[in-house]
Amino acid sequence: MSALKVYGNMLSPAVMRVMACFNEKELKFQFVPVEMRAGEHKKEPFISLNPFDGDVKLFESRAITRYIANQYEEEGANLVVNGKGKQMASFALCMEVEAHQFDPLASKLAFELVIKAYLGMTTDETVVEETKEKFARVLDVYEARLSGSKFLSGDEFTLADLHHFPNLHYLMSSPIKEMFGSRPHFLAWCTDILARPSWVKVLQMQKEDYNLIS
């Protein structure tokens, strides 16, 4: 098997998500930094590259994690639910909810409250307040779901949980954490998954090798 490579910036939630998936599957990979503030991601050779060397060409983080989880099914943790039935339907639903309901709002809050500070930019408090109102409704849905199971799609950790890693990490170090505290099942889930070794390794890479937010 040729060496697996991940191209990107270690601050990127998409990059962090993919690396965590590699770690869950106990696969070795090489991280190749791309300086996005310098516009390297819009220039050659990056625009001709893909997250993997070899024949497989993928560029969207959720597609990459699904590929990893299925291609290396026998390695590490089982992160997907395949086949038919309610469990598979629940898994598929939770994946969609993260991508289309949770992520847009969480990403916006993380950018305003965490990333902007790192970049020396000013937080737009109006955007934060408007987004928090919408985010609260999403959190209520998560709280209700997690009151009945340890993880989002049942009692096993899957990609539906893993995909939340980056934004949860950023928001846990922001004032948004107060919103989590009033939702005990959500907070317990959040604390649990962020303690997984796969994610701790990603943060260690940031801290030791790239001196970024940890």
Buried (B, 14 or more C-beta within 10 A) or exposed (E): EEEBBBBBBBBBBBBBBBBBBBBBBEBEBEBEBBEBEEEBBEEEEBEEBBBBEEEEEBEEBBEBBBBBBEEBEEBBBBBBBEEEEEBBEBBBBBBEBBBEBBBEBBBBBBBBBBBBEEEEEEBBEEBBEEBBEBBEEBBEEBBEBBEEBBBBBBEBBBBBBBBBBBBBBBBBEBEBEEBBEEBEBBBEBBEEBBEBEBBEBBBEBBEEEBEEBE
